[in-house]
Amino acid sequence: MEEKTVRMKDTVSIKTALVFPQDTNMHGTMFGGKLLAYIDDIASISAMKLCRGPVVTASIDSVDFIKPIREGDSVTLEAMVTWTGRSSMEVLVKVTAEHLMTGEKSIAALSFLTFVSLDESGKPKPVPKVVPETNQEKWLNETGQRRARYRKTRKNQSKELIAFFAQSEEDFNGTQGGNV
Ligand SMILES: CC(C)(COP(=O)(O)OP(=O)(O)OC[C@H]1O[C@@H](n2cnc3c(N)ncnc32)[C@H](O)[C@@H]1OP(=O)(O)O)[C@@H](O)C(=O)NCCC(=O)NCCS
C-alpha cells in the first residue's frame, strides 16, 4: 500500500497579533510565557494539518528569545512541519517582530516543537510522511533526524532526573518527605 504523504507547504500556519500592554512585563517587552503560548498554539495547528487528528505537545526544544518584542509591535508566527517520525511530528516556528511605526522587522524567536498524533484511546498513532520540495524545506527535513536523536538522549536524561527525585527524601526547601 502506498504511504500517505503531505507536502510541507500544506502544513504552514501563520498568525499575526498586536502586542498590547497586558502582554508585556515591567520593561515594556513581551512576556516569554505569552509568546510560548502563541508558539505552542500555532505549532499544534500545523501538526493537525499534517495528521488531521488530535495531537499533544511532547516537547519544546530550547526557545531562543533573540530580540525583545515591544508593546505596540506586531508579532508574526510562521509554523510548518519539518520532519515526521512514526507518530511524531517536528514543527518549526519562526517569530518575527515588526515595529509598526518604522516597518523594521527582525526575527525575535525560533523554536522546534514535537507533537505526537493520538488515536481514540490516546495511544500514539502513525502519521503521514511530510514531503519537502524547496531547498530550504529539504535542508530542514534532512537535519530533522539528527534533532530527533538528540531529543531521545535528552528524554533519557529527564528519566534519570525523575528517578532521582522519586527516590529523594527532600523537598526543594530542604524539608523531609519529598518522593515526588
Ligand atoms: C507524548 C506522549 C504521548 C508520548 O507517549 P510515550 O508513551 O512516550 O510514547 P512512545 O514512547 O511510543 O513515543 C511516541 C512518539 O513520541 C516521541 N516522543 C516521546 N516523548 C518525546 C519527547 N519528550 N520529545 C520528542 N518526542 C517524543 C517518540 O520518539 C515517538 O516518536 P515516533 O513514533 O515518531 O518514533 C506522552 O509522553 C504524553 O502523553 N505526554 C504528555 C503530553 C501532554 O500532556 N502535553 C501537553 C503539555 S501540558
The ligand as an SDF file (V2000), in Angstrom:
LIG
                    3D

 48 50  0  0  0  0  0  0  0  0999 V2000
    3.8800   12.4400   24.2440 C   0  0  0  0  0  0  0  0  0  0  0  0
    3.3700   11.0720   24.7380 C   0  0  0  0  0  0  0  0  0  0  0  0
    2.0170   10.7630   24.1060 C   0  0  0  0  0  0  0  0  0  0  0  0
    4.4010   10.0180   24.2900 C   0  0  0  0  0  0  0  0  0  0  0  0
    3.9890    8.8040   24.8210 O   0  0  0  0  0  0  0  0  0  0  0  0
    5.0140    7.5820   25.0350 P   0  0  0  0  0  0  0  0  0  0  0  0
    4.3590    6.5600   25.8190 O   0  0  0  0  0  0  0  0  0  0  0  0
    6.3350    8.1480   25.4640 O   0  0  0  0  0  0  0  0  0  0  0  0
    5.0730    7.0520   23.5770 O   0  0  0  0  0  0  0  0  0  0  0  0
    6.2930    6.4390   22.7970 P   0  0  0  0  0  0  0  0  0  0  0  0
    7.4930    6.1930   23.6320 O   0  0  0  0  0  0  0  0  0  0  0  0
    5.7230    5.3170   21.9800 O   0  0  0  0  0  0  0  0  0  0  0  0
    6.6620    7.6390   21.8100 O   0  0  0  0  0  0  0  0  0  0  0  0
    5.7820    8.0070   20.7710 C   0  0  0  0  0  0  0  0  0  0  0  0
    6.4940    9.0090   19.9040 C   0  0  0  0  0  0  0  0  0  0  0  0
    6.6980   10.2030   20.6420 O   0  0  0  0  0  0  0  0  0  0  0  0
    8.0490   10.5640   20.6090 C   0  0  0  0  0  0  0  0  0  0  0  0
    8.3520   11.2140   21.8840 N   0  0  0  0  0  0  0  0  0  0  0  0
    8.0280   10.7670   23.1290 C   0  0  0  0  0  0  0  0  0  0  0  0
    8.4540   11.6480   24.0490 N   0  0  0  0  0  0  0  0  0  0  0  0
    9.0590   12.6420   23.3650 C   0  0  0  0  0  0  0  0  0  0  0  0
    9.7080   13.8310   23.7620 C   0  0  0  0  0  0  0  0  0  0  0  0
    9.8210   14.1730   25.0510 N   0  0  0  0  0  0  0  0  0  0  0  0
   10.2160   14.6480   22.8010 N   0  0  0  0  0  0  0  0  0  0  0  0
   10.1140   14.3180   21.4930 C   0  0  0  0  0  0  0  0  0  0  0  0
    9.4860   13.2020   21.0530 N   0  0  0  0  0  0  0  0  0  0  0  0
    8.9900   12.3810   21.9780 C   0  0  0  0  0  0  0  0  0  0  0  0
    8.8050    9.2660   20.4390 C   0  0  0  0  0  0  0  0  0  0  0  0
   10.0890    9.4850   19.9030 O   0  0  0  0  0  0  0  0  0  0  0  0
    7.8990    8.5430   19.4610 C   0  0  0  0  0  0  0  0  0  0  0  0
    8.1060    9.0700   18.1630 O   0  0  0  0  0  0  0  0  0  0  0  0
    7.8980    8.1380   16.8520 P   0  0  0  0  0  0  0  0  0  0  0  0
    6.5960    7.4110   16.9840 O   0  0  0  0  0  0  0  0  0  0  0  0
    7.8540    9.1210   15.7300 O   0  0  0  0  0  0  0  0  0  0  0  0
    9.0680    7.2150   16.7710 O   0  0  0  0  0  0  0  0  0  0  0  0
    3.2570   11.0160   26.3140 C   0  0  0  0  0  0  0  0  0  0  0  0
    4.5410   11.2020   26.8830 O   0  0  0  0  0  0  0  0  0  0  0  0
    2.3230   12.0810   26.8420 C   0  0  0  0  0  0  0  0  0  0  0  0
    1.0970   11.9290   26.7970 O   0  0  0  0  0  0  0  0  0  0  0  0
    2.8740   13.1880   27.3710 N   0  0  0  0  0  0  0  0  0  0  0  0
    2.0610   14.3000   27.8790 C   0  0  0  0  0  0  0  0  0  0  0  0
    1.6600   15.2200   26.7100 C   0  0  0  0  0  0  0  0  0  0  0  0
    0.9400   16.4470   27.1860 C   0  0  0  0  0  0  0  0  0  0  0  0
    0.1220   16.3880   28.0570 O   0  0  0  0  0  0  0  0  0  0  0  0
    1.2670   17.5810   26.5630 N   0  0  0  0  0  0  0  0  0  0  0  0
    0.7250   18.8360   26.9510 C   0  0  0  0  0  0  0  0  0  0  0  0
    1.7060   19.5500   27.8490 C   0  0  0  0  0  0  0  0  0  0  0  0
    0.9670   20.2080   29.2670 S   0  0  0  0  0  0  0  0  0  0  0  0
  1  2  1  0
  2  3  1  0
  2  4  1  0
  2 36  1  0
  4  5  1  0
  5  6  1  0
  6  7  2  0
  6  8  1  0
  6  9  1  0
  9 10  1  0
 10 11  2  0
 10 12  1  0
 10 13  1  0
 13 14  1  0
 14 15  1  0
 15 16  1  0
 15 30  1  0
 16 17  1  0
 17 18  1  0
 17 28  1  0
 18 19  1  0
 18 27  1  0
 19 20  2  0
 20 21  1  0
 21 22  1  0
 21 27  2  0
 22 23  1  0
 22 24  2  0
 24 25  1  0
 25 26  2  0
 26 27  1  0
 28 29  1  0
 28 30  1  0
 30 31  1  0
 31 32  1  0
 32 33  2  0
 32 34  1  0
 32 35  1  0
 36 37  1  0
 36 38  1  0
 38 39  2  0
 38 40  1  0
 40 41  1  0
 41 42  1  0
 42 43  1  0
 43 44  2  0
 43 45  1  0
 45 46  1  0
 46 47  1  0
 47 48  1  0
M  END
$$$$
